[in-house]
Each structure stands twice: as C-alpha cells, then as structure tokens.
Amino acid sequence: MSKLFEGSTINGMILSNRFVRSATWEGMAAPDGAVTPNLIETMTALAKGGVGLIISSHSYVRPEGQATPRQLGIYKDGLIQGLQNMTAAVHEWGGKIVLQLAHAGCFAAEQLTEQPPLVVSNLEGPSASPRKEITVHDIQEIVASYADAARRARSAGFDGVEIHAAHGYLLSQFLSPAFNKRKDEYGGKIENRARIHLEVCKAIRKAVGKDYPTLVKMNCQDFIERGLTIEDSLQAASLLVTAGVDAIELSGGVLTGGKLSPSRPGINTEEKEAYFQEDAFAFKGQIAIPLILVGGIRSFNIAERLVENGVADYISMSRPFIREPDLVNRWKAGDRRKAECRSDNLCFKPGFEGEGIYCVVEKREQMK
C-alpha cells in the first residue's frame, strides 16, 4: 500500500491517510457568516470522497476581518450551532475537520465590514481608501479574538484549528517586511514580526488546552519585493514550533500577485507541480513537527514521491477537490490518473456571483 494511505496522528487527531483539503473560500455561507446546507453538503462530499483531513473555509475571527462575501464566520457564539451541524455531518462519514481562523487585515472588504481596513503599518499599499493602523491595544483584542474563535471551534466539534498566517492576510502582513514597517516591539527583526503569532498560539492553548490540535498555515516566501524571505520564514517556523504548534501547512505568495501566487494557473505538466517543494525541503530539515505541503499538486506519483522522499508529511490540495471531491477514493481504488482540475481559477467566479464556487469547466461539459 502507498504511504499516502497510511494512518497517522497529529497531537492525538487520528487521520486515515495523508491527504488534506486545503482551506479556500467557497462563497456558500450566509451573509452573517453562518453555515448553510450548501456548505455542509460541500464538506460532507469531501469526507465521503476520502479526504483524510478537511480544513474549512478561512473563517473570520472579527467582523472587521471579513475578506469576501458569504465567507464563513467564527466571531460570535451564535454561529456555533450551525458549525456543530457541519462537523457532525463530516464525522458521520468518518472524516476529520479543522477550522481555519483568519483575519484579512488590509485586504478586508470595507463594503462588507463598513469599517476602515486594519493595517499593520500606515503606509501606501494596495488600497487607497482610509485605513486604521493597528495599535498595541488592537493587537491584544485581536489575539483574544483568535482564542475566543478557537474556543468556539472546539465547542462546535472541530477536531482542531489552523491559524491562517499566509497569503498576505493579517498575520502574514505582520511577518512580511513589505507590510510591516512598525517601530515598536511588533516590527523590525523577525522575532518581533512573529510576536503576535506567538501570543495567538499562547492564547489559543490557554483557551483549548495542549491536547487540541493547533496548526499554522504560513508562507515559505512572499515572492514580492521586500517580502518575507525563506530565511525569515524558517526562523518564524522555529519560534512557532517552540510555542507548541502541532503542524505547519506551507504555502507562499500573496493575494496581490508577485512571482509566485498562492493559486498559480496553468499547472498542466508534472514539472509545474508542487511549486513550493524546494522550500518545503528546507523546512523539513529544520522543524520537527509534521509538514503539510500545498501548491499545485495534481499527480498521484508526485504526491507519493514528496512523502516518500521526506519533502512533506502530508499532501494538501484545494482546487482539485472543487472538481473532484472524491479524488482520494479514485486514487485509492487504483485509478491514478492526475486530477482533472485545469488550474484555470474559473471556479471562484460563481462564488462572487452568489452561486458558491464550482468547477465551471465540468458544468460546461455536463451541459453539452
């Protein structure tokens, strides 16, 4: 049997295989961030399809941190019941699900939040609208919000949480010199830029205990001018390990583009797959906790090689599961053809049109 289908554990969370569904935005939540039947159906399909660990939508921990319309929320206790319904549906099919905790920072959607976006530093950036520089008091409130969100996640039956510190969202902005020009204890050297992450980890542990799986998604590099480098990300990862993080999901790039984006289009050859694997190898050489690798993985043999060669411990995918939520079961049954995903990013357009994301190409083919 392939190593990809071996069981494993992350801080007591028993996983049936080494496939992870990486978080995305589905555009399926209610306007206030509540769970909907459509979102439950999507998560259930992943569990039925054999995904070992499902990481939920990026869920905003504070109202001003919402990034997109119909994004999942975790900012108030009133959302717990719907989330319980979702975790129960996943567990009914033997799946495991982790809730991703996020805050968009300067990428928050002001038309949705009706508040100026929060910025790590008050400098020229991607938005020309008024913005609010985060104070130390704001940081304390944000840290508390992550802890409260983790408490709600545990109450809702999630098997763990993942702290979203990648792709240019708020915690990624703190790590990145391109966004973080602060002169206080949260700016400057990497130990300072990672300070809020360590405070979030400590607060979450206090809220949910040491036995609750806590993951972090972070960039290997930002791939933008003056952005986070591999050297600094490795130092930040070491600090997170010391703080008690149970696993790291490694990605890269920011929402505004750059040399290498988080969702790179045109992954049509094996040579283009796993585009963060070199940095993943560097991470594996330095950290002693499980590494989850995301980024353009489409072929079974590529995924298998990454795990067998010790580049990563888990294989994480997002867009392929939009087209094929049963991809893992297909591969396990012996059909090892590459994922049918074309990496065209057309799947996100229906989300902005209020339909929720789906594979546009597949729907076109069905209508022929």
C-alpha positions as CSV (number, residue, x, y, z in Angstrom):
1,M,0.0,0.0,0.0
2,S,1.2,3.5,-0.8
3,K,2.5,5.5,2.1
4,L,-0.1,8.1,1.2
5,F,-2.8,5.8,2.5
6,E,-1.2,5.1,5.8
7,G,-2.8,6.3,9.0
8,S,-1.1,8.9,11.2
9,T,-1.8,11.3,14.1
10,I,-1.3,15.0,14.8
11,N,-1.5,15.6,18.5
12,G,-3.9,12.8,19.0
13,M,-6.0,13.5,15.9
14,I,-6.1,10.2,14.1
15,L,-6.0,10.6,10.3
16,S,-6.8,7.8,7.8
17,N,-4.4,9.0,5.1
18,R,-2.0,11.8,4.2
19,F,-4.3,13.9,2.0
20,V,-5.5,17.2,3.3
21,R,-8.1,19.5,1.8
22,S,-6.5,23.0,2.0
23,A,-8.8,25.8,3.0
24,T,-10.4,28.0,0.5
25,W,-13.3,30.5,0.2
26,E,-16.5,28.8,-1.1
27,G,-18.9,31.8,-1.1
28,M,-21.5,29.5,0.4
29,A,-22.0,30.9,3.9
30,A,-24.9,33.1,4.9
31,P,-24.4,36.9,4.8
32,D,-23.5,36.9,8.5
33,G,-21.0,34.1,8.1
34,A,-23.4,31.3,9.3
35,V,-23.2,27.8,8.0
36,T,-25.7,26.9,5.2
37,P,-26.9,23.5,3.9
38,N,-24.8,24.0,0.8
39,L,-21.6,24.4,2.8
40,I,-22.5,21.3,4.9
41,E,-23.0,19.4,1.6
42,T,-19.6,20.5,0.3
43,M,-17.8,19.4,3.4
44,T,-19.7,16.1,3.6
45,A,-18.7,15.4,0.0
46,L,-15.1,15.7,0.9
47,A,-15.5,13.3,3.8
48,K,-17.3,10.8,1.6
49,G,-14.6,11.3,-1.0
50,G,-11.9,10.0,1.3
51,V,-10.0,13.2,2.3
52,G,-8.1,12.4,5.4
53,L,-8.2,15.9,6.9
54,I,-10.6,18.7,5.8
55,I,-9.6,22.3,6.6
56,S,-12.6,24.6,6.5
57,S,-13.1,27.9,4.7
58,H,-11.0,30.7,6.1
59,S,-13.3,31.9,8.8
60,Y,-13.1,35.4,10.1
61,V,-12.5,35.9,13.8
62,R,-13.7,39.5,14.0
63,P,-16.3,41.4,11.9
64,E,-13.8,43.8,10.5
65,G,-11.6,40.9,9.3
66,Q,-14.0,39.7,6.6
67,A,-12.4,39.3,3.2
68,T,-15.1,38.2,0.9
69,P,-18.9,38.0,0.6
70,R,-20.6,34.9,2.1
71,Q,-17.4,33.9,4.0
72,L,-17.6,31.6,6.9
73,G,-17.6,33.4,10.3
74,I,-16.4,32.3,13.8
75,Y,-16.7,35.7,15.5
76,K,-19.7,35.2,17.8
77,D,-21.2,32.4,19.8
78,G,-24.4,32.5,17.8
79,L,-22.6,30.7,14.9
80,I,-21.7,27.7,16.9
81,Q,-24.9,25.7,16.3
82,G,-24.5,25.8,12.5
83,L,-20.9,24.8,12.8
84,Q,-21.9,21.9,15.0
85,N,-24.2,20.7,12.3
86,M,-21.3,20.8,9.8
87,T,-18.8,18.9,12.0
88,A,-21.4,16.3,12.9
89,A,-22.1,15.7,9.2
90,V,-18.4,15.3,8.5
91,H,-17.9,13.0,11.5
92,E,-20.8,10.9,10.4
93,W,-18.8,9.9,7.3
94,G,-15.6,9.2,9.4
95,G,-14.0,12.5,8.4
96,K,-11.8,14.9,10.4
97,I,-12.2,18.6,10.1
98,V,-10.2,21.6,11.3
99,L,-11.4,25.2,11.4
100,Q,-9.1,27.8,9.8
101,L,-9.0,31.1,11.8
102,A,-8.4,34.2,9.8
103,H,-8.4,38.0,9.7
104,A,-7.9,39.8,6.4
105,G,-6.2,42.9,7.7
106,C,-5.7,45.4,4.9
107,F,-7.5,43.0,2.5
108,A,-10.7,43.2,4.4
109,A,-13.8,44.1,2.3
110,E,-14.8,47.6,3.5
111,Q,-18.1,47.4,1.6
112,L,-19.0,44.4,3.8
113,T,-17.5,45.4,7.1
114,E,-18.4,49.1,6.9
115,Q,-15.2,49.8,8.7
116,P,-11.8,51.0,7.6
117,P,-9.4,48.1,7.0
118,L,-6.8,47.5,9.7
119,V,-3.2,47.8,8.6
120,V,0.0,46.7,10.3
121,S,1.7,49.9,9.2
122,N,0.1,53.1,7.9
123,L,1.9,53.1,4.5
124,E,1.0,53.1,0.9
125,G,-0.4,49.8,-0.1
126,P,-3.0,48.0,-2.2
127,S,-5.9,50.2,-1.1
128,A,-6.3,53.9,-1.5
129,S,-9.3,54.0,1.0
130,P,-8.9,55.2,4.6
131,R,-7.3,52.6,6.8
132,K,-6.6,52.2,10.5
133,E,-3.1,51.4,11.8
134,I,-3.2,48.7,14.4
135,T,-2.4,49.8,18.0
136,V,-0.9,47.6,20.7
137,H,-4.4,47.6,22.3
138,D,-5.8,46.4,19.0
139,I,-3.3,43.6,18.9
140,Q,-4.4,42.5,22.4
141,E,-8.0,42.4,21.2
142,I,-7.1,40.5,18.0
143,V,-5.2,37.9,20.0
144,A,-8.2,37.5,22.3
145,S,-10.5,37.1,19.3
146,Y,-8.3,34.2,17.9
147,A,-8.5,32.5,21.3
148,D,-12.3,33.0,21.5
149,A,-12.6,31.6,18.0
150,A,-10.6,28.5,18.9
151,R,-12.9,28.0,22.0
152,R,-16.0,28.2,19.7
153,A,-14.3,25.8,17.3
154,R,-13.8,23.2,20.0
155,S,-17.4,23.7,21.3
156,A,-18.6,23.2,17.7
157,G,-16.9,19.8,17.4
158,F,-14.0,20.7,15.2
159,D,-11.0,18.3,15.5
160,G,-8.6,21.2,15.7
161,V,-7.9,24.7,14.4
162,E,-5.5,26.2,11.9
163,I,-4.1,29.8,12.3
164,H,-4.0,31.4,8.8
165,A,-0.7,33.3,8.6
166,A,-0.2,33.1,4.8
167,H,-1.1,34.8,1.5
168,G,-1.0,38.4,2.8
169,Y,-3.7,38.2,5.3
170,L,-3.3,39.9,8.7
171,L,-0.8,37.6,10.4
172,S,1.1,37.2,7.1
173,Q,1.2,41.0,7.0
174,F,2.9,41.1,10.4
175,L,5.6,38.6,9.2
176,S,6.2,40.5,5.9
177,P,8.6,43.5,5.8
178,A,6.6,44.6,2.7
179,F,3.7,45.3,5.0
180,N,5.3,45.6,8.5
181,K,7.2,48.9,9.0
182,R,6.4,49.2,12.7
183,K,9.0,50.6,15.0
184,D,7.7,49.0,18.2
185,E,8.1,45.5,19.6
186,Y,6.0,44.1,16.7
187,G,8.2,45.4,13.9
188,G,11.8,45.1,12.8
189,K,13.6,41.8,13.3
190,I,11.8,38.5,12.6
191,E,11.4,37.7,16.3
192,N,9.4,40.9,16.7
193,R,7.4,40.4,13.5
194,A,6.4,36.9,14.7
195,R,5.5,38.2,18.2
196,I,1.7,38.4,17.6
197,H,1.8,34.8,16.3
198,L,3.3,33.5,19.5
199,E,0.8,35.5,21.5
200,V,-2.0,34.0,19.4
201,C,-0.6,30.5,20.0
202,K,-0.3,31.0,23.7
203,A,-3.8,32.4,24.0
204,I,-5.3,29.6,22.0
205,R,-3.6,27.0,24.2
206,K,-4.9,28.7,27.3
207,A,-8.4,28.6,25.7
208,V,-8.5,25.0,24.4
209,G,-5.6,23.2,26.2
210,K,-2.4,21.5,25.0
211,D,-4.2,18.4,23.7
212,Y,-6.2,20.3,21.0
213,P,-4.5,20.1,17.5
214,T,-3.4,23.6,16.5
215,L,-1.9,24.1,13.1
216,V,-0.4,27.1,11.3
217,K,-0.6,27.9,7.6
218,M,2.3,30.2,6.6
219,N,4.3,31.4,3.6
220,C,7.7,30.0,2.7
221,Q,8.2,33.3,0.9
222,D,6.0,36.2,-0.2
223,F,7.7,36.3,-3.7
224,I,7.2,40.1,-3.8
225,E,9.6,43.0,-3.4
226,R,10.8,43.3,0.2
227,G,8.6,40.5,1.2
228,L,9.1,37.6,3.6
229,T,12.2,35.5,2.7
230,I,12.9,31.8,3.3
231,E,15.5,32.7,5.9
232,D,13.0,34.7,8.0
233,S,10.1,32.2,7.5
234,L,12.4,29.4,8.8
235,Q,13.1,31.4,11.9
236,A,9.4,32.1,12.4
237,A,8.6,28.4,12.0
238,S,11.2,27.5,14.6
239,L,9.6,30.0,17.0
240,L,6.1,28.5,16.3
241,V,7.4,25.0,17.0
242,T,8.8,26.2,20.3
243,A,5.4,27.8,21.1
244,G,3.7,24.4,20.7
245,V,2.2,24.4,17.2
246,D,1.4,20.8,16.1
247,A,1.9,21.1,12.3
248,I,2.7,23.6,9.6
249,E,0.9,23.9,6.3
250,L,3.4,25.5,3.9
251,S,2.3,27.8,1.1
252,G,3.6,31.0,-0.5
253,G,2.8,34.2,-2.3
254,V,0.2,37.0,-1.6
255,L,-3.2,37.9,-2.9
256,T,-1.8,40.9,-4.9
257,G,0.4,38.7,-7.1
258,G,4.1,38.6,-7.5
259,K,6.5,36.0,-8.9
260,L,4.5,33.1,-7.5
261,S,0.9,33.3,-6.4
262,P,-0.9,31.0,-3.9
263,S,-3.2,29.7,-6.7
264,R,-1.0,29.5,-9.7
265,P,-2.8,29.0,-13.1
266,G,-1.7,26.6,-15.8
267,I,-0.5,23.6,-13.9
268,N,-0.5,21.3,-16.9
269,T,2.7,19.3,-16.6
270,E,4.3,17.5,-13.7
271,E,7.3,19.9,-13.8
272,K,5.0,22.7,-12.9
273,E,3.5,20.9,-9.9
274,A,4.4,21.3,-6.2
275,Y,5.9,24.7,-6.8
276,F,6.9,25.2,-3.1
277,Q,8.7,21.9,-2.8
278,E,12.2,23.3,-2.6
279,D,11.3,25.5,0.4
280,A,9.4,22.6,1.9
281,F,12.6,20.5,1.8
282,A,14.4,23.3,3.7
283,F,11.6,23.4,6.3
284,K,11.7,19.6,6.8
285,G,15.4,19.9,7.5
286,Q,14.8,22.3,10.4
287,I,11.4,21.6,12.0
288,A,10.5,18.5,14.0
289,I,6.7,18.7,13.5
290,P,4.6,17.4,10.6
291,L,4.8,19.5,7.4
292,I,1.7,19.8,5.1
293,L,2.6,20.9,1.6
294,V,0.2,22.8,-0.7
295,G,0.7,24.3,-4.1
296,G,-0.1,22.9,-7.5
297,I,0.0,19.2,-6.7
298,R,-2.1,17.3,-9.3
299,S,-0.5,13.9,-9.9
300,F,-0.5,10.9,-7.6
301,N,3.1,10.0,-8.3
302,I,4.3,13.5,-7.5
303,A,2.4,13.4,-4.2
304,E,3.8,9.9,-3.4
305,R,7.3,11.0,-4.2
306,L,7.1,14.1,-2.0
307,V,6.1,12.0,1.0
308,E,8.4,9.1,0.3
309,N,11.4,11.4,-0.2
310,G,10.7,13.3,3.1
311,V,9.8,16.6,1.4
312,A,6.5,16.7,3.2
313,D,4.4,14.6,5.6
314,Y,1.0,15.4,4.1
315,I,-0.2,16.5,0.7
316,S,-2.7,19.4,0.7
317,M,-4.9,20.4,-2.3
318,S,-7.8,22.8,-2.8
319,R,-8.8,23.4,-6.4
320,P,-8.6,19.7,-7.4
321,F,-11.2,18.9,-4.7
322,I,-13.6,21.5,-6.2
323,R,-13.7,19.5,-9.4
324,E,-13.3,16.1,-7.7
325,P,-14.3,15.8,-4.1
326,D,-13.9,12.0,-4.5
327,L,-10.3,12.2,-5.9
328,V,-8.7,10.4,-3.0
329,N,-11.1,7.5,-3.3
330,R,-10.4,7.4,-7.0
331,W,-6.7,7.2,-6.5
332,K,-7.1,4.6,-3.7
333,A,-9.2,2.4,-6.0
334,G,-6.3,2.3,-8.4
335,D,-7.3,5.0,-10.9
336,R,-4.1,7.0,-10.7
337,R,-4.8,9.5,-13.5
338,K,-3.9,13.0,-12.5
339,A,-6.6,15.3,-11.0
340,E,-9.0,16.7,-13.6
341,C,-8.5,20.2,-12.3
342,R,-7.3,22.5,-15.1
343,S,-5.9,25.2,-12.7
344,D,-7.8,27.9,-14.6
345,N,-9.2,29.6,-11.4
346,L,-12.6,30.0,-13.1
347,C,-14.2,28.2,-10.1
348,F,-14.1,31.3,-8.0
349,K,-16.2,33.5,-10.3
350,P,-19.5,31.8,-9.4
351,G,-18.7,32.5,-5.7
352,F,-18.7,36.2,-6.4
353,E,-21.9,35.9,-8.3
354,G,-23.7,34.4,-5.3
355,E,-23.7,30.8,-6.5
356,G,-20.9,29.3,-4.5
357,I,-17.7,28.0,-6.1
358,Y,-17.8,25.1,-8.5
359,C,-15.9,23.8,-11.5
360,V,-17.1,25.9,-14.4
361,V,-15.4,23.6,-17.0
362,E,-17.2,20.5,-15.6
363,K,-20.5,22.2,-15.6
364,R,-20.0,23.2,-19.3
365,E,-19.1,19.6,-20.2
366,Q,-22.3,18.4,-18.4
367,M,-24.4,20.8,-20.4
368,K,-23.1,19.6,-23.8
